[in-house]
């Protein structure tokens, strides 16, 4: 009952023009939300999407943007898209769309984010996107959610697997992430993204893990002491669209929408990855930073091998899928 009430309240919020960046009246309206600030790379790419779609559709599609969790937490806006109360969103929780997105996130599977982009833009990547329809989402394109993910904490630097033991680490509610850090000896905790800063400040958790961009955007450095560069994972960033809204467009506008979506995710990858070096430089002035040496990196790789095998055993994807992705990435 409470969950339905919250969604109803958020739907009402969609009607408040002051909360969104809007265009003039059009034949179709696309309401598009995230949980990041307006200056975040994801948000900048959403502005690009708005500009391009309104222009290329000849003004027939109006885009309204909602930033900073205005409409709710990631789980709430994702549910709104599925129900059709919101037309699109960006964010995490991608395994709810298709379990195969988890393959992108296998620990230490890719050396860098560029390799992941190659897979996402391949036939294999398109197959994974199409698989989301079975769970109520149309995904015209997927990008990377920033660069490689790194843990921060306020207890000690992470220089070996043993240093993670017992750390209360906030992770997103994504099974592969939770399972990975349990395998490494940490104590994963689920805290909504918009509440992580306060959880770190009050000691509910010792640390968290995110790309450099999110660590700066959310000012996690104010309540953390150590940044350990593990390059352990990168997250996919699917563009979630309500299928019924999309199918309601005329064929020509569907084509325009798809073209703009692909261009936007390429743009998103470009600005997000280009910005990571700058974010890292900022964090080096705020936190004590350590980078794994080769021996420590190999120790982590060996320690997480059971995680890979677990998902193959679950049937979420196969070793053939993994090998195909790694071949494409090279």
ZAMARGU-4260 file (C-alpha; in steps of 0.2 Angstrom, whole numbers, plus 5000, padded with zeros to 4 digits):
<rodrens>
0) 5000/5000/5000 | 5014/5012/5005 | 5023/5008/4989 | 5008/5012/4978 | 5005/5028/4988
5) 5023/5034/4985 | 5021/5030/4966 | 5005/5040/4965 | 5013/5055/4974 | 5027/5054/4961
10) 5015/5053/4947 | 5007/5069/4953 | 5024/5077/4954 | 5026/5075/4936 | 5012/5087/4933
15) 5022/5101/4941 | 5030/5111/4927 | 5042/5120/4939 | 5051/5104/4942 | 5056/5101/4924
20) 5065/5108/4909 | 5051/5109/4896 | 5048/5113/4878 | 5033/5120/4869 | 5018/5110/4866
25) 5020/5095/4854 | 5011/5079/4848 | 5021/5068/4860 | 5029/5071/4877 | 5043/5061/4884
30) 5046/5063/4903 | 5064/5058/4907 | 5072/5056/4924 | 5088/5052/4934 | 5094/5054/4951
35) 5110/5064/4947 | 5113/5083/4948 | 5110/5094/4933 | 5129/5095/4931 | 5133/5077/4931
40) 5138/5069/4914 | 5123/5058/4913 | 5112/5073/4915 | 5122/5083/4902 | 5119/5069/4890
45) 5100/5069/4894 | 5100/5088/4889 | 5109/5083/4873 | 5095/5070/4870 | 5082/5083/4873
50) 5090/5096/4861 | 5093/5083/4847 | 5076/5074/4848 | 5066/5090/4848 | 5075/5096/4833
55) 5076/5080/4823 | 5058/5077/4826 | 5053/5094/4820 | 5046/5098/4837 | 5034/5084/4837
60) 5041/5076/4852 | 5044/5087/4868 | 5056/5081/4881 | 5054/5085/4900 | 5069/5082/4911
65) 5069/5078/4929 | 5086/5078/4938 | 5093/5075/4956 | 5080/5062/4961 | 5066/5074/4959
70) 5053/5060/4955 | 5060/5048/4968 | 5074/5035/4970 | 5081/5024/4956 | 5069/5010/4960
75) 5054/5021/4960 | 5057/5030/4944 | 5061/5013/4936 | 5045/5006/4941 | 5036/5022/4935
80) 5043/5019/4918 | 5038/5001/4918 | 5020/5006/4923 | 5019/5019/4910 | 5018/5034/4922
85) 5035/5040/4916 | 5042/5038/4898 | 5060/5036/4901 | 5074/5035/4914 | 5093/5032/4916
90) 5101/5024/4931 | 5106/5007/4939 | 5096/4992/4943 | 5099/4985/4926 | 5097/4967/4931
95) 5078/4970/4933 | 5078/4973/4914 | 5089/4958/4909 | 5099/4947/4919 | 5112/4947/4905
100) 5117/4965/4909 | 5126/4957/4924 | 5139/4950/4912 | 5145/4967/4909 | 5148/4969/4928
105) 5158/4953/4932 | 5172/4958/4943 | 5189/4961/4934 | 5181/4955/4917 | 5187/4970/4907
110) 5203/4980/4908 | 5194/4997/4905 | 5178/5005/4900 | 5182/5006/4882 | 5182/4987/4880
115) 5164/4987/4888 | 5158/5000/4875 | 5164/4989/4861 | 5154/4975/4867 | 5138/4986/4870
120) 5139/4992/4852 | 5141/4974/4845 | 5127/4962/4840 | 5129/4954/4857 | 5125/4970/4865
125) 5110/4973/4854 | 5104/4955/4859 | 5105/4960/4877 | 5095/4976/4875 | 5081/4967/4866
130) 5080/4954/4880 | 5074/4968/4891 | 5057/4968/4882 | 5052/4952/4891 | 5053/4962/4908
135) 5044/4977/4902 | 5057/4989/4895 | 5062/4995/4878 | 5081/4999/4878 | 5086/5007/4861
140) 5104/5009/4867 | 5116/5006/4882 | 5131/5015/4887 | 5143/5015/4902 | 5139/5022/4918
145) 5155/5032/4920 | 5173/5024/4921 | 5179/5009/4931 | 5172/5008/4949 | 5183/5011/4964
150) 5179/5009/4983 | 5182/5022/4996 | 5181/5021/5015 | 5186/5029/5031 | 5195/5014/5040
155) 5210/5009/5030 | 5217/5009/5012 | 5213/4993/5002 | 5229/4986/4996 | 5225/4967/4997
160) 5210/4956/4998 | 5212/4955/5017 | 5210/4974/5019 | 5191/4972/5014 | 5187/4960/5028
165) 5173/4966/5039 | 5171/4983/5030 | 5153/4989/5029 | 5153/4994/5011 | 5137/5002/5003
170) 5134/4994/4986 | 5120/4996/4974 | 5106/4982/4976 | 5114/4972/4961 | 5117/4954/4965
175) 5134/4953/4956 | 5141/4967/4966 | 5134/4961/4983 | 5141/4943/4979 | 5158/4950/4974
180) 5161/4960/4990 | 5155/4945/5001 | 5167/4934/4992 | 5181/4947/4996 | 5176/4947/5014
185) 5167/4964/5015 | 5150/4967/5023 | 5139/4974/5009 | 5125/4986/5014 | 5110/4992/5003
190) 5107/5011/5005 | 5098/5021/4992 | 5110/5031/4981 | 5102/5048/4987 | 5105/5043/5005
195) 5123/5037/5004 | 5132/5053/5009 | 5122/5053/5026 | 5125/5035/5028 | 5144/5038/5026
200) 5143/5053/5038 | 5134/5045/5052 | 5144/5028/5051 | 5130/5017/5045 | 5142/5011/5032
205) 5161/5013/5032 | 5163/5015/5013 | 5155/5014/4996 | 5160/5010/4978 | 5157/5021/4962
210) 5166/5029/4947 | 5176/5044/4951 | 5162/5055/4943 | 5149/5050/4956 | 5161/5052/4971
215) 5164/5070/4966 | 5146/5073/4961 | 5140/5067/4978 | 5154/5074/4988 | 5158/5058/4996
220) 5176/5064/4998 | 5169/5075/5012 | 5165/5060/5023 | 5178/5047/5017 | 5197/5046/5020
225) 5204/5033/5007 | 5202/5030/4989 | 5208/5013/4982 | 5210/5011/4963 | 5205/4993/4960
230) 5197/4995/4942 | 5186/4981/4947 | 5170/4984/4937 | 5161/4996/4926 | 5142/4997/4926
235) 5130/4997/4910 | 5119/5012/4908 | 5104/5007/4899 | 5091/5020/4892 | 5075/5013/4899
240) 5059/5017/4889 | 5041/5013/4891 | 5037/5001/4877 | 5019/5006/4875 | 5024/5024/4873
245) 5037/5020/4860 | 5025/5009/4850 | 5013/5023/4850 | 5024/5034/4840 | 5022/5034/4821
250) 5036/5023/4812 | 5046/5039/4806 | 5047/5046/4824 | 5052/5029/4831 | 5066/5029/4818
255) 5071/5046/4824 | 5070/5042/4842 | 5081/5027/4840 | 5094/5036/4830 | 5094/5050/4843
260) 5095/5037/4857 | 5111/5029/4849 | 5119/5045/4846 | 5115/5051/4864 | 5123/5036/4872
265) 5139/5038/4861 | 5139/5056/4867 | 5136/5051/4885 | 5151/5038/4884 | 5162/5051/4876
270) 5159/5065/4889 | 5158/5053/4904 | 5174/5044/4900 | 5183/5060/4896 | 5179/5068/4912
275) 5185/5053/4923 | 5203/5059/4923 | 5198/5076/4929 | 5187/5069/4943 | 5202/5058/4948
280) 5213/5073/4949 | 5200/5081/4961 | 5199/5066/4972 | 5218/5065/4974 | 5217/5082/4982
285) 5204/5076/4994 | 5208/5058/4999 | 5223/5047/5002 | 5224/5037/4986 | 5232/5020/4982
290) 5233/5010/4966 | 5235/4991/4966 | 5251/4984/4961 | 5251/4969/4949 | 5253/4956/4962
295) 5238/4962/4972 | 5228/4964/4956 | 5231/4946/4952 | 5226/4941/4970 | 5209/4950/4968
300) 5206/4941/4951 | 5209/4924/4958 | 5198/4928/4973 | 5183/4932/4962 | 5183/4917/4951
305) 5169/4909/4960 | 5158/4924/4956 | 5159/4921/4938 | 5156/4902/4940 | 5141/4906/4951
310) 5132/4915/4937 | 5136/4903/4924 | 5128/4889/4935 | 5113/4900/4938 | 5110/4900/4919
315) 5110/4920/4918 | 5123/4918/4904 | 5135/4905/4898 | 5154/4903/4896 | 5151/4905/4878
320) 5143/4922/4881 | 5158/4927/4892 | 5171/4921/4879 | 5161/4930/4865 | 5161/4946/4875
325) 5180/4945/4879 | 5184/4942/4861 | 5174/4957/4855 | 5182/4968/4868 | 5200/4964/4862
</rodrens>
